[in-house]
């Protein structure tokens, strides 16, 4: 019996990890869910994800409403979310999804390189922000970084968010409770550096960077790098200084 056609706003295709010699599955691939209304781009990204070692496309959606209803059951390791969706915006969908899946990283896909969209995405709970024209190896790097607790932003984007906050943000007194080394660590996080890079720049161990991060989260009353960076940029009167 032929399969039923998919609903117009949703792609129901799921993808299993390929078998290696002898019929044995490799270690489970990270499950990626894509929310993108452009069918051509969606097909391109499905093929790219499934050809990328360590990743598989677990499902795709063309609108926020169906994504919100069905993504939780798919248990994704990372979600790629278009901002400009029909109906519910990608930013609204992120905010609602994070209430259901708070630990799942969500990376925004957009054509907009503007401070307002960046800020609103981060405030909604996005774990990163990627321009569609850079999709390729940058996408793999961003997914890996987000799953490791990082904040995939180019340094140019981080500077834009900082400029936005300087115009509209209010002072956050918690930032001033950080030690100089913690503030330096957080500045580098805001500039888009990874933990390993921060360790090299500051001349400290990776474990020390992680310890600084844990203390930063506690003092700023946040639970993620994204929240910490947003609060820091909101209370900072200085532009990012690295990169």
Buried (B, 14 or more C-beta within 10 A) or exposed (E): EEEEEEEEBBBBEEBEBEEEEEEEEEEEBBBBBBBBBBEEBBBEBBEBBBEBEBBBBBBBBBBBBBBBEBBEEBEBBBBBBBBBBEEBBBBBBBBBBBEEBEEBBBBBBBEBBEBEBBBBBBBBBBBBBBBBEEBEEBBBBBBBBBBEBBBBBBBEBBBBBBBBBBEEBEEBEBBEBBEEEBBBBBBBBBBBBBBEBBBEBBEBEEEBBBBBBEBBBEBBEBEBBBBBBBBBBBBBEEEBEBE
